[in-house]
Structures are given as C-alpha cells and as structure tokens.
Amino acid sequence: MRQRIPTTLPLCGRSVCSAAAAVLLSCTALLSQALPPISPVEAAHLVEQHVPRLSITRVTVTAVQGAPGYLVEGAVGEDRYRAEVDARTARTLRITMNGTPVYEWPGVIVVAHRGSVHLAPENTLAAIEKAIEQGADLIEIDIRQTRDGHLVLMHDATVDRTTDGSGRVAEMTLAQIKRLDAGSWFAARFAGERVPTLAEALQAMQGRALPDLDIKDVDPARLIAVLRRFGLLGKVTLHCSDRPLLKSVAALSADFLIRPTIPHGRAALGLLLEEFDPPIVNIDWPQFSERLVRDIHLHGRKAFLNTMGANDTEWGISRVLEAGADYVQTDRLDLLMPLLRRYEMDQRTSFSHP
C-alpha cells in the first residue's frame, strides 16, 4: 500500500523561526491591546452628569496618557464650559466655567483595609495610626455591637482570632471586651493593645483621615448617632454584605456614601444600580475588569476596587489603577503608595490640548 503524503507538513528550520516570530508578535499585540476609547457622545454625556442642561457646542479629540481623550465645550445660558475627559477610563478630569475651575477629579482615594495590617494588628488604634503615617485617605474598619449596645471594631463575629479571649461580640459587654489583649497575637510589642470603640477610632482619625465603615451587626440608629456627634454624616463611605441591613441604614439617612458589592460583574450592574442607586460600586477582585470600571463611570458612579488577597501585588494594583479605579482598598500600602505617586505624576503631565 502506498504511504499517504500528509497534506500538512511539519515546520522545520527557518519556517519554525518565522512561525515563532509571528506568534510572539501576536501575543505582544494582544497584551498591549487596550479598550477602544469611548465615543464623543459618551464623553459629552459624562460632562452632562456634572453640568445639567449643558448645550454641547464642540467635542475635540486630544490625548490623555498617550490614549485618546476629549475636550468637551458647551454652554448653559451665558456661561461657557470646557471639560477634559479621559476617553480610555471614561472619566471627567476637570471642568472650567468661564475660565474658572469648577470641578477637578480628586484622584485615587487610598483605603487601608482594617488599618495597616502588615505593620500592626487589624482594627486597632495602632493599625489606624500606621495607616495614616503611610498616607491612607480612608481607614476601613469593621463595626459590631456589644450586648450592652456599644459599637466596637471587630471583623469576626467572635473575638477568638484577634484577641486572647473567646466568645461572640454580640454576647459580651464592652467592659468584657475592653479587658482583652488585641495585640499579642500579632507581635509581642503590641501586647496590651485594646479593642477600640467606634468613637475612639473616629477620634484617632479626626482631621487626618476619614473612616470607611464595613458594618457587620449594628443598630443603625446608634451608628448614625455616633457619626453625627463627630460631624461625619455625608462624609463616610459605607459597606455592608447584609443587603437588608445596608438598605435599612440608607433609609434612615441619605447622607451615607454607600458602596454595595456587585455580585456578578458587568451583567449585574444594571440591577445593582436599580436596587441601591449608589454613588459608589464596590468591586471584589474576581469581578474586576476594565470594562466594568468603564461601565460604572459611564453610569455616573465611582468604582471602588479591592485588591486584598492573592493579587494584592504590584501587578494587581497597577491593573486597577490603569483601569481607572477611583478608590483602591489594599493590605499593601507599601506597594500602593509608590505606584500611585507614579500614576498621578503621569496624569498631571500627560494631558495635552489640541
């Protein structure tokens, strides 16, 4: 029987090199590929979210960080507006009215998860102090309520993991919790560190950082009373995994900047916005994508990115910054802060007008 000649011959010699080069070029192109820029109309809509009733007169292509951007011009009555828009992340950077600045994107907000947890025991005054020293804007703290109605910092339902005691927070009095050592488990030099009350934590932050509250089990009225005493209503971001509790707190006061978590990526965004109408959307790493961040911006909301966990690395943090995160929560302030300085320098120097 005659041997059949294969219709596809194996590559060899120079052909192998050519094929490898082609694959390498394809991979390089794929890795460098960015999302296509938003359209001029989408850029106009972004500015309209800041300036209602704006009559657009012109949208001009410009550049932001080497990527397309837009200069949007328009008027409301006799007032003339100019706005600079990053077309890659769908973000309005700044707006002037008759030449006077009226809006500027505040930059990325740095959120220290439970304080600076690499340098001090979580949810303690020591961790809060370390995070402030490292430059955090917000300190994320977890709030639970004691049996006698006091609000304290504790992530878990029990005190077992982060103190030398045991028991459920909800079944203990404040006096019992205050007797616990909340520092020795982390390092001997923190022996004697106590579980702080919410009021003590707010006092420690006052004038230096703002709290980002993750409420676990609290009476909403008590929470609001403490925040009102410190003049923080309207300034506090609020997260809660218990959706009914989050709704009840928001119903009692519209002054919270709530950040509900999106559960299923881009597909769930519309439902989340309809359910909560939040100013901020919370994104955990598994749901993160550049397209989701852009979609959030196009809906006029801000994106709160969490990098804690396996991707709390230079690579992971860089990805969320480049995607356009408005808030970044991390356990690694030591990595985030230098990366953020580099990113902000690029933002300041790379916008060029036509």
TAWOCOR-V234621 format. One record per residue. N is the residue number from 1. BURIAL is I if it has 16 or more other ideal C-beta (glycine too) atoms within 10 Angstrom, else O. Layout:
N;BURIAL / N;BURIAL
//
This chain:
1;O / 2;O / 3;O / 4;O / 5;O / 6;O / 7;O / 8;O / 9;O / 10;O / 11;O / 12;O / 13;O / 14;O / 15;O / 16;O / 17;O / 18;O / 19;O / 20;O / 21;O / 22;O / 23;O / 24;O / 25;O / 26;O / 27;O / 28;O / 29;O / 30;O / 31;O / 32;O / 33;O / 34;O / 35;I / 36;O / 37;I / 38;I / 39;O / 40;I / 41;O / 42;I / 43;I / 44;I / 45;I / 46;I / 47;I / 48;I / 49;O / 50;O / 51;I / 52;O / 53;O / 54;I / 55;O / 56;I / 57;O / 58;O / 59;I / 60;O / 61;O / 62;O / 63;I / 64;I / 65;O / 66;O / 67;O / 68;I / 69;I / 70;I / 71;I / 72;I / 73;I / 74;I / 75;I / 76;O / 77;O / 78;O / 79;O / 80;O / 81;I / 82;I / 83;I / 84;I / 85;I / 86;I / 87;I / 88;I / 89;I / 90;I / 91;I / 92;I / 93;I / 94;O / 95;I / 96;O / 97;I / 98;O / 99;O / 100;O / 101;O / 102;O / 103;I / 104;O / 105;O / 106;O / 107;O / 108;I / 109;I / 110;I / 111;I / 112;I / 113;I / 114;I / 115;I / 116;I / 117;I / 118;O / 119;I / 120;I / 121;I / 122;I / 123;I / 124;I / 125;I / 126;I / 127;I / 128;I / 129;I / 130;I / 131;I / 132;I / 133;O / 134;I / 135;O / 136;I / 137;I / 138;I / 139;I / 140;I / 141;I / 142;I / 143;I / 144;I / 145;I / 146;I / 147;O / 148;O / 149;O / 150;I / 151;I / 152;I / 153;I / 154;I / 155;I / 156;O / 157;O / 158;I / 159;I / 160;O / 161;O / 162;I / 163;I / 164;O / 165;I / 166;O / 167;O / 168;O / 169;I / 170;O / 171;O / 172;I / 173;O / 174;I / 175;O / 176;I / 177;I / 178;I / 179;O / 180;I / 181;I / 182;I / 183;I / 184;O / 185;O / 186;I / 187;O / 188;O / 189;O / 190;I / 191;O / 192;O / 193;I / 194;I / 195;I / 196;I / 197;I / 198;I / 199;O / 200;O / 201;I / 202;I / 203;O / 204;I / 205;I / 206;O / 207;O / 208;O / 209;I / 210;I / 211;I / 212;I / 213;I / 214;I / 215;I / 216;I / 217;I / 218;I / 219;O / 220;I / 221;O / 222;O / 223;I / 224;I / 225;O / 226;I / 227;I / 228;O / 229;O / 230;I / 231;O / 232;I / 233;O / 234;O / 235;O / 236;I / 237;I / 238;I / 239;I / 240;I / 241;O / 242;O / 243;O / 244;O / 245;O / 246;I / 247;I / 248;O / 249;I / 250;I / 251;O / 252;O / 253;I / 254;O / 255;O / 256;I / 257;I / 258;I / 259;I / 260;I / 261;I / 262;I / 263;O / 264;O / 265;O / 266;O / 267;O / 268;I / 269;I / 270;O / 271;O / 272;I / 273;I / 274;O / 275;O / 276;I / 277;O / 278;I / 279;O / 280;I / 281;I / 282;I / 283;I / 284;I / 285;I / 286;O / 287;I / 288;I / 289;O / 290;I / 291;O / 292;I / 293;I / 294;I / 295;I / 296;I / 297;I / 298;I / 299;O / 300;O / 301;I / 302;I / 303;I / 304;I / 305;I / 306;I / 307;I / 308;I / 309;O / 310;O / 311;O / 312;I / 313;O / 314;O / 315;O / 316;I / 317;I / 318;I / 319;I / 320;I / 321;I / 322;I / 323;I / 324;I / 325;I / 326;I / 327;I / 328;I / 329;I / 330;I / 331;I / 332;I / 333;I / 334;O / 335;I / 336;I / 337;I / 338;O / 339;I / 340;I / 341;O / 342;O / 343;I / 344;O / 345;O / 346;O / 347;I / 348;O / 349;O / 350;O / 351;I / 352;O / 353;O / 354;O
//
